[in-house]
């Protein structure tokens, strides 16, 4: 294979194993060639060219894989005992600085793409654009801006209140056409962080939700819905929402109430779920307390219920995508995704499949599979290299050796070791 000499920089790394993000088998004794910000070649080491001017690295005990993706973050939300109260004391400028620092923690851990599911005002746009301009370091950030919510609804303090079919449609149009959001987040039920809202009940009618979907799809964008209660989940899926965040199947008695009919409807319509089963794991392991009890609307679902719900969704055929809700109480921007992926293995999924879900599948979910998410020629060189074999032992994802984002080498800061008692001890 001939390599043109017009590139600005070339980097070739040889690794013991390579996972390309497609849910296929690992390539043994593999190599990856990066020219500028793009992947130029991957495959068996002997088949990948080595330009004369290439920087060369050999890591025989390491595995290369696409950079990881988190489909639910809040980069500017302070992950304190009271995130909303903490946010209320800070200016938008404070939140932008906070979000820039959080974004850097993520990319240094190997998270090269993230979807921000709601911030106050214009803060998420400013963080996204600052990263894109190279003013700060962070993942490839997609943003939904202010979540669309009913008057007084979940996260109304972010500034996205809208009511009625016409009001919701106008809010979606404003977010996408005027502000430049990458997608839409709509609150289909109440939530734990917002006093006075009810996580069990639907916040919008099917017609209101459908108007959001129709307008977003007309503009080529996707819609994700926050939903805990069964009625809100059912309404969101019937309205054509692309994906549901949390999707916890909360019943009228505040306990877990898995509804097979609703779940099968999601499968039939292709509604994906982002189960967010890791949030607060370290806090719970180290203190013995649940972060749910720190929130105004705690509910009765246990950590074991959240895990069982995700497994039930998987078993019935709902497509799952990893997301963490990082930014809520006592979460860690440099660790939360690793806890989430370890939890997925804890519910019985194979590590190799979990990695695919956090790379190739996540890219498809976000609509960026033509840019990144897999290791193939022509795509952005978003690469994570770790010691070990994470497709066999998922905790090896924490053993970060090298991060590339768009071909740029990022000095890694590996996540902390997993909690002492182990995240997998919680559902017992």
Secondary structure, 3 states (H helix, E strand, C coil): CCCCCCCCCEEEEEEEEECCCCCCCCEEEEEEEEECCEEEEEEEHHHCCCCCCCEEEEEEEEEEEECEEEEEECCCCCCCCCHHHHHHCCCHHHHHHHHHHHHHHHHHHCEEEEEECCCCCCHHHHHHHHHHCCCCCCCEEEECCCCEECCCCCCHHHCCECCHHHHHHHHHHHHHHHHCCCCEEEECECCCCCCCCCCCCECCCHHHHHHHHHHHHHCCCCEEEEEEEHHHHHHHHHCCCCEEEEEEEECCCCCECCCHHHHHHHHHHCCEEECCCCCCHHHHHHHCCCHHHHCCCCCCCCHHHHHHHHHHHHHHCCCECCCCCECCCCCCCCCHHHHHHHHHHHCCCCHHHHHHHHHHHHHHHHCCCCCCCCCCCCCECCEEEEECCCCCCHHHHHCEEEEEECCEEECCCCCCCCCCCCHHHCCC
